[in-house]
Amino acid sequence: MTTARPSSRPSCPPRPSGPAGPTRPGRPVRGLAAALACGTLLVTAAACSNGDDGAAGGSDVAAAPVAGRTTAPAPLPLTNARARMALITAADLEDDWTQVKTAGNWHDRLLVGKVDVARFVTARTQAAACQQLLDGLYENDMLGKPSGGSALTGFQQDEARLFYQVAAYDKADLDKSLAWLKSLPTECDQFNAVGAQNATRSVQVVAASLPKVGDARQGITVTVKGSSGGSPVTLTLDVAVVRVGDDAITVVNGGTDGVDHDSTDDAVSHGVTRLKDVLAGRTPAPQPSLFD
């Protein structure tokens, strides 16, 4: 004799039996509600009847968002070789710039001078910041000594020069340098410097906008008025610094015929693209994209 196994299905209220009679008001609603409740229980029981399948289904759903996550690889350290790869070329600049190998030896004597401290309200702080600006421009050393790999190049067009450097720095020092550059249009908006044979140069510093690329950026335009060979001369320079992680791009562009701000923007925009490619392990494109 076979013993019937108890059913695991939830029991539902038995259907009413007996002769059909007049339906009482409200009863069909209660009957329908009971039927719906029973149907819900049956569906629930069916879903939970197989514990293994249910667990597998829950695992698949939970794993989907995790599988979709991607972790960006850490950027490569900037070595000298990678810094050279990240340098812009003449193709990254419009007009007729010619790449040269002598940029590290560029020094403009109009930038040599001792800041006239007497012209400042808070002499020591302001004068030191302005002296650092002149010395940095003359020595091609706006951000101090790199902490890692570095490379530089230069371009010439008529009387204009464009100095370009890629280098790794200590991030805290780099942030301090950017804050210093940001302060210069206020601290050094107008000042005088005394050069050889007591020749006085007037210097003006104003803020300059840059393309919104990189992690942080700062731009200024410096105008130095003095004399050369007994004739008045004006030197105008764009200075642009863009931070990408712990690395930075430095651009100094201009000359005695003025400055082409578009070339500064091109150097910054295309330079950041090239540097990001190198840090990601990619080879920069030989020509800049039209959509950069």
Secondary structure, 3 states (H helix, E strand, C coil): CCCCCCCCCCCCCCCCCCCCCCCCCCHHHHHHHHHHHHHHHHHHHHHHCCHHHHHHHHHHHHHHHHHHCCCCCCCCCCCHHHHHHHCCCHHHCCCCCEEECCHHHCCCHHHCCEECHHHCCCHHHHHHHHHHHHHHHHHCCCCCCCCCCEEEEEEEECCEEEEEEEEECCHHHHHHHHHHHHHHHHHCCEEEEECHHHCEEEEEEEECCCCCCCCEEEEEEEEEEEEECCEEEEEEEEEEEEEECCEEEEEEEEECCCCCHHHHHHHHHHHHHHHHHHHCCCCCCCCCCCCC
